[in-house]
Every structure is written in C-alpha cells, then in structure tokens.
C-alpha cells in the first residue's frame, strides 16, 4: 500500500468522524488526500454518498459536492456506472416550485465550467420570471421578489456544492452583511470592482476557484445594484 492508502479511513463511519472533527479547509484537504489514493479512496466516497442521507447544512453540501466531483473526474466505467445508477442528477436535490430543469446547471458546475454555468444561472432565473424575461434575457428587481424559496436555494446549493463553498448567493449575502451592507466595500471584496473601475465582463472576471470568495454568480452585475439587493433581501435566507 502507498503512504496515502495507509492513512485512509476504513469505513464511512470513520470518515464521517474525521470530517466532523475538522474545519472545512482541513476537510477539503482530507478529501483531496483520500481521492489521491485512487480506487480505494473513490470507493469510500461512493459508499458515503450512497449510504449517508443528504443534509442541507452548507458544510455537508460542500463535502458531498466535492466527493461527487472527484467521482465525475474519474473516467473508469465502474465509477461512471455508479454515478448513473445512484446519482444521475448529482448530490443536490433539484427542487423547483415552477418545474425548472436545473440539470444543465448541475452538470456545468460539476465540470467546473463556471463561465457557462453563470450564463445558465441567469437563464434559469429568467425562466423563473416568465416569457417576457426569457425574451429580454435579463431581470427586473421586482421579478426577484417573486422567486420561490425552493428555486433560489437549489441554485445556491449547486454553486456551494461545486465551488468548495466559495461561490453562491448565500456567500455573497454573508459578505454583504459582513461589510455592513456597504455595496462599495462588497464590490471590491468580491472582485467586481477595483478602486473606481468596474470589472469588465467577461474577460476580466475569474472563472475558476482562484477567484475571490463570492465572485460568482454574477446575476445582473452589469445592470446595477437593485437586482443584487433584491437577492440579498430575499426570504430564502431568513433561516440561514
């Protein structure tokens, strides 16, 4: 056995115990080390995802999403067959009160195609708003107020799950509240503005995990603050 394999948890109970006793950065490093062991580590991820009931807690959403991504990246037939049988739609429940299909967004995020996922996020939000928004391809802030909680939470959990917790509306809201609801402070913190210059779409944005925390999704970044404010104040986050 390799040195990495020597330190593998021997069961999903042991893995759960290790993860629960660690901070999120350490948890993510542990998952990286387990994945580096190859088939034994990935088999442990499969057992965990199949046998442990999912949770909506952000930390668990992130852990399950990270495990899933390691499996998606493994092209062996047995791994892909497991995903097709047990997790055909990923690890986030794709709940929607308006029958919106979030599978394209899930697939793009799992593949770490953040630029296209950002475009699809806006597309799905326009679908939530109706035919007029779909045709214009952008949102009015008044339309955001009517978004179902379930749909916003689905989009947010997908971004959280597949960005190691760096991206998502709830992350942006946390940073906004931490900035005293000061938009100028927030724009700089999440990399949407540098001094007095707005970040230009798309080439000046960072479409990978090296981006600042809260950098994505962009929503209506180019159309001012009102859509973003409506998202930050939406009742979806009242219990979070």
C-alpha positions, 0 to 999 in steps of 0.5 A: 500500500502507498503512504496515502492508502495507509492513512485512509479511513476504513469505513464511512463511519470513520470518515464521517468522524474525521470530517466532523472533527475538522474545519472545512479547509482541513476537510477539503484537504482530507478529501483531496488526500483520500481521492489521491489514493485512487480506487480505494479512496473513490470507493469510500466516497461512493459508499458515503454518498450512497449510504449517508442521507443528504443534509442541507447544512452548507458544510455537508453540501460542500463535502458531498459536492466535492466527493461527487466531483472527484467521482465525475473526474474519474473516467473508469466505467465502474465509477461512471456506472455508479454515478448513473445508477445512484446519482444521475442528477448529482448530490443536490436535490433539484427542487423547483416550485415552477418545474425548472430543469436545473440539470444543465446547471448541475452538470456545468458546475460539476465540470467546473465550467463556471463561465457557462454555468453563470450564463445558465444561472441567469437563464434559469432565473429568467425562466423563473420570471416568465416569457417576457424575461426569457425574451429580454434575457435579463431581470427586473428587481421586482421579478426577484421578489417573486422567486420561490424559496425552493428555486433560489436555494437549489441554485445556491446549493449547486454553486456551494456544492461545486465551488468548495463553498466559495461561490453562491448567493448565500456567500455573497449575502454573508459578505454583504452583511459582513461589510455592513451592507456597504455595496462599495466595500462588497464590490471590491471584496468580491472582485467586481470592482477595483478602486473606481473601475468596474470589472469588465465582463467577461474577460476580466472576471475569474472563472475558476476557484482562484477567484475571490470568495463570492465572485460568482454568480454574477446575476445582473452585475452589469445592470446595477445594484437593485437586482443584487439587493433584491437577492440579498433581501430575499426570504430564502435566507431568513433561516440561514 
